[in-house]
Amino acid sequence: MAIGGIADDITRLIDEAQDSVGALFEPVIRLGVTGLSRAGKTVFITSLVANLIRRGRMGQLAAVAENRLENAYLQPQPDDTVPRFEFERNLAALTGTEPHWPESTRAISQLRLTLRVRPQGWWRGLAGSRNLHLDIVDYPGEWLLDLPLMHKSYGEWSAEALEAARNPARARLAEDWHRLTAQTDPAEPLDETRAAALAAGFRDYLAQGRAAGLSALAPGRFLMPGELEGSPALTFAPLPKPESARSGSLWRAFERRYEAYKRAVARPFFRDHFSRIDRQVVLIDVLEALHGGPRAVDDLRLAMADILACFRTGSNGWLAPLLGNKVERILFCATKADHLHHSQHDRLAAIAAALLDDARQRAEFRGAQTDAMAIASLRATVEQTITHEGAPLGVVRGRLLETGREVALHPGDLPASTAEVLAPAREGRAHWLDGDYRVMHFAPPRLSGKSGEGLPHIRLDRALEFLIGDRLR
């Protein structure tokens, strides 16, 4: 390791040790919020903060039910180098006269919320109220897909990526890129025009995969380049390994750029942000994956397994800032539960849990607590019961995003057994046996909330109780 890198790491450890001393007096919880594209991270954080500031809808959070959460207010974030999560702008988008969904997460951001809490138990009358800082870290789930690259060579990653692109779920999407790759000799001298074309073809394949509902799409910055757009660190693609490749060849150039990507993108994200998280929320759009078909569901399962394998899980002691934090609790949330009647919510949560079963077992084995539930960060529908063919039928009513027209829908019943989802997914079937699952996209509701109430939601208070309820006692 370079001397500069060692010095940076020592400085970081000293800073974190100083932070830990302050945390003895005013504890800090770093809550990571992630999920793949369109899972609802921005709305989750906005609603979470709004509902902690105005707690009228948070009755399942014990500290609220017991009247021990006295106050919650925003403070300047502790890290001046990380963009602030735009809570006010996002809240205005959701609560305006013409509400609309805010922009999706495109980069890392942070927000600090300070909670004023009275302790629980016999000594609550002796001890005064205390402050607990909740640092919410928002980052794209696609960035997590970069972390497994840290332990793979360019050759290993290329072989895996090329094999994945031959999967029936991806082969058609990768046709143009495959054609260009087949016309390329990796041992030939580097030609920047050819290199740019290969990188663009690979990026187009990843973008088409995302549009088709696929999830395992790495490297993550190819779809969210930010300030790296056009740089050599993003101008590479998988190649079949040649028998030999000299210095100056296309293979060696791509190998060098792949290593630069890991060094400049993946490692700093892990070091500066990911490794410092205490509690984690992973948001999953299960309904969109179901709509995409069995192959999209299996792709989501594989992506989440890769993501969860990156977490260091277990219990944190007071030396955690020096030794490295471990994620103590991970909550998997199947979002958009308001798109279904409440009678279907248990099935939605069960499917989410089943998709993550392998990864959850690994995390629990290492000492972390995990759970899965169906939530809606902002409830966009209301439920009704109508009579259909002489029998009661549960429906949801809301405004369609595309037209603004209000409709009442019964989107269908999810399977009672998770095997009905997992078996076709693992087998790679092109379609569901019993027809496709429909997905409707609803606009945010027009709100007229009472004083003291936050945004309408489903189980957001229960989610927060699992994540930080133990620290509010």
N, C-alpha and C positions, 0 to 999 in steps of 0.2 A: 504494500500500500504506500502511496506517496506521502511524504512528510506533511504536505498541506492537508491531506485527508485525515491523517492522524490528529493534527492540531485541531481541525474542525470538530472531530469526534470528541476530543477532550474538552473543548469549549462547550459543546452541547451538553456533555455530562455535568459539567460544573453548573451551567444554567439550570438544568433540570434538578440538580441537587438543591440549588437555592429555592427553586419553586416548591420542592417537597417540604422544605422548612416552613414556608408560608402555608402550605396545605395542611399542616398540623393544626393551625388556628382557624382557617377558613377552607374547608375541604373543597376539592375540585373533582368533578366527574367529567371525563371526556366521552361524550356520546357520539359515536360514528353513525352516520345515516347514509346508506348506500342502496343500490338496486340498479338493475340494468335499465336501459333506455325506456322511457314512458311508464316507469313503475310508480311515479308520483312522489319523488323525494322532496321537491320544492313545496308542494302542497302539504305534505306531512309535516315538515318543519314549521311552516307558516301557521298551520292549525295548532300544532303542539304549543308553540309559544303564545299564540293568541288565547288559547284555552287555559294556560297557566296564569296569564295576567288577569283574565276574567274567568273565574273558575266555576261558574254556575252549571256547567255541563260535565264536571269532572268528579261525579259522586263515587266512582269506583276507585279513585285514588285515595288510599286510606288517610293520608295526611290532610286531604280536603274534607273527607267525611267526618273526621275527628276534630275539625276546626283548628288544626295545628299549623297549616300552611298560611302564615299571616300575610305574606306579600311576595310578589314576584315582579322583578323589574329588569330591564335591559341595562347592561353596562358596556363600556368600551371593551373590545376583545383584547386578550392578553398578547396576541401575536400581531405585531404591526406589519408584518410582511405578508400576511394572508388576507385576501379580500374579505370584506364583511358580507355576510349573507343579507340580501336586500329584503329584510322582513317587511318594512313599511310599504315598499312598492308592491310586493307580492300580495300583502293584505289588501291594499287598495284595489288591486286587480280582481280579487275575489269578492269584495264587498261593495263595489261601486254600483251606480245605477244600472249600468250595463256590464254585469260581471263577466269575466273571461278568465281562462286558465293562464297562469303566469308562464313565463318562458322556462324551459327545462334546464336542469343543471348542465353546465358546459365546462366547469372548472371547480376547483376546490374553494370553499368559502367557510366562514366560521361566524358564530354568534355566541355571546356570553349572556346567560340569564341567571340572575342571582335570586335564590329562594330564601326567604326568611322563615325559619321553621322552629317551632317549640318542640322539645324532645318528648318522647313517649314514656309512660311508666311512672313509678312512684316518685321519681326525683324531678319530674317536670316542674314542680313548684319551687324547687331549690335552684335549678339551673335556668339561666335566662335563654332567650331565643338565640339562635345561631344562624349564620349565613352559610349557604352551600352554593357554590358556583357550578352551574351546568354549562359546560362548553360544548356546543353542538357543532360538529364538523361534518360538512356536506361535501361529498365527493362522488364523481361518476363511478358506477359499478364497473364500467368498461376499463377503468384504470386498474382495478383489481386483477383483471385478466392478464395484466402485464407481469404481476409478481411471480407466477410460475416460470416466466422466462429467465429469471435471475439464476436458475439452476440448470438451464439448458444451453448447450452450445448451438451455434448457428446451424450446424448440420443436423442436430437432433430436432430442433424446431422446424427446419425445412421439411424433414421427412414426415413429421407429424402433420404439418399444415397441408402438404401435398396429399397425404392419405385422407385427411378429413375432407378435402375438396372433392374427392372421388365418391364420397358418401352420396346415396341417392337424394338426400335432402338438399345437397349443395351442387351436384354435378352440373345441372343445367345453368345455375347462376355463375359457375366458374368457366363456362365454355370459352369465352373470349380470352380470358387470362390463360387458360390451359393452352389455347392455340398459340398465343404469343410465347409462352414458356417453351412449348415444343419446338419452336423455330429458333430457339436461343441455345448457343453452346456456352455453358457456364465457364469453360476454360478459356474462352476468347478474351482478348484484351478489353478492358473497361471502355465502354462507349456511353457517354452520359445521356445521349438521346435514347438509346436502348434501355438504359437503367431507369430513366424517368418513365418510359412507356411501361416497363414491367411493374414499377411501383404504382403507377396510376391504374393499371389493369387489376392488380391485387386489391387496391383500395376500392375500386368499383365493385369487385366481387364481394368485399366485406359490406359495403353499403347496400348492395342488393340483398345480402343475407339479413341485414338488420330490417330492411323493409319487408322481408318475407317472414319476419317473426323469429328468426334464429338468434341465439344468444352468445354462443362461444365464438367470439369474433375478436381475436387478438392479432397484432398489438392494438391496444385501446386508442392510442393517439393518432392512428391512421384515420379514425373517424372523428376525432376531436383534436386536430393538430395544434390549434392555438398559435403561439408565437413560433412554433417549430415548423410551420407550414413552408414547404419548399426547401427545407434544410437537408443536407446529406443524411442526417440521423433518421429522416423519414423517407429516404429514397432508396429503399431496398425491398426485396420480396423473396419468398422461398424459391429455392432452385434445387433441382436434382444434383446430388454430389458427383462431381466428375472423378475419374480415376486419379487425376493429378491436376493441380492448379498452381500456376506460378504467381509470384508477386506481380501485381498489376492486372491480374485477370478479374473478370466480372465477379467470380465466386469470392475471391479474396477481398474485393472492394465491399461486397454485400456483407461478408463476414465481419469486416471491420466496422461497418455502419451499424450492424446489429448489436455489436458489443458497445458501441457508442450510445445507442438507444438505451440499453440496459444501464449504462453508467450515468447518463444524463437525465433519464426519465424515471425508470423503474426504481433504482436504488434511492434517489433523493425522496421520492414519494414514500417509500417504506420507512426510511430513516426519520424524516421530519414530521410525518403525519400518521401513517398507518400504525407504526409500532408503539404509539403513545395512547391508543384508544383503550378505554376501560370497559365500556358497554357498547353493544353494536345492534343496530336495526338493519335487517336485510329485507327490502321491499321487493315483492315478486308479483308480476302481473300474470297470474295463473290463467285468468280468463282469456287474455290475448293469446297465450300459448295454446290453450285448448282450441281457440278459433283457428290457429295456424295448422292444427292437425297433429297426429302422433309424432311426426318427425320434429316438429317445433317443440313439443313437450320434452322429447328425449334430449334435444339440444340444450334446452333450459336445464334439465337435470344434470347434464355433463358440465355445463358452465358453472352452475352453483357448486358442484363438487370441487371443481378447480379453485373457485373463489374461497370456499370455506377451508380448504387445505392450507391456505396462506395464513389463517389466523393463529396466533399464539394464544392458546386458551388455558385457563386455570385461575387461581386465586392470587390477588395482589397483596403483598405486604407493604410495610412502610419503606422497604428498600426498592420498591418497584421502579422509581425514577432512575435509579442507578443501574439496576439489573435488566430493565426493560419491562414495560407493562405487559400484562396478559389480559385478554378479553375474558371477563368473568361471567358475563351473561350475553347471550345472543338470541334475539327475537326475530323469527321469520314471519313476516306479515304478508298475507295474500290481500292485496289492495282491491279497491273498487267493489267491496262487499255490497255497497248500496245498489249495484246493478242487479242483485238477486234478492228475492224474498228471504226474510230472516230464517225461514225453515230450511234454506239451502246453505246457510253459513257454516254449519258444522262440516258439511261435505267439502266445502271449499277449503277450510282449514286442514282437513284430513288429506286432501290431495297435495296441498303445499307441504305438509309434513312428510308425506310419502316420497315426494320428489327429492327431498333433502335427507332422506333417512340415513344413507351411508355417511354423509358429511356430518350430520347431527350426532351419530354414534361416536365418530372420532372425536368430536369436540367434547362431548360429555365424558368420554373416557379420560380425557386430559383434565377434567375437573371443572369445566364450564357448565353453567346451567343454560338450557335452551328450551324454547317453547315456540309454538306456531299458533297463529290465530288469524281470523278473517277480520279486516278492518276497513273503514272508509274514513280517510282523514278529513274530508269534507263531504257531508252527505248531500248528494245532488238529487235524490229522489225521495218520495214518500211511498209508503206501502198502502195498498188497498186490497180488499177481498171482494171479488165479483162472482157472479154465478155463471158458470160455463157448462152447458149441456146438463143442467140440473144439479151440478155439484159446485161447492165453493172452490175458488181458484185464487191463489195469492199472486198479485201483480205489483209492479213498481211503476210509479208515475213520475215523469220528469220532462225537461225540455231537451229535444235532440240538438246536439251540437251543430250539425250541418244546416238545419233549417230553422231552429228555434221553436218548432212546433211542439206542443205538449202532447205526450202520448202515454198510454198505459199499456205495459207490456208484460207478458209472461215469457221470459227468455228460455224457458225449459228447465228441466230438472237435471242436476248433476248426478252422475252414477253413485249409487249407494255404496259400492265397493271400489276402493282405490285400484284394485287389480284391473278393473275395466279400463282404467286410464294407463296404468304402467305397462301392462302386457303389450298392447298394440304399440306403445312408444318404444319399448325395448326391442320389439321385433321390426321396427322401422317401417310400419305400414304407411301407405300414402294417405289413407282416409280412415275415419272412424267407422266402425261397422254399423252403428245406429244413426248415421247422419252427422253433419257438422254441428258444432256449437256456435250459436250466434252471439255476436258482441255488438252492443249498441254504445254509442258514445254520447254522453249527456253533457250539457252545459252546466256551469255552476248555478246554484239556485239564487233567486233574488231574495235577499235576506231582510228581515225586519225583526232583529233580535231584541230581547228584553235587556234592560240594564243589568250588567253583571254577568251576562252570558257570553261565552265565546262562540266559536263556529260550530254548527251542528256536525256531529261525527258519529261513527260507530266504533266503540271499544277503544278509542284512543286513550281513555283514562285507564283501562285495564292494561293496555300495552305499557303505559308509563309506570304503572304499579309494578309490573314485572321487572322493568328495566332499572328503576332507581328507587322503588318503594322502600327497600331495605335501608337506603341511605337517608331516608326522611324520618326515621324513627328516633 
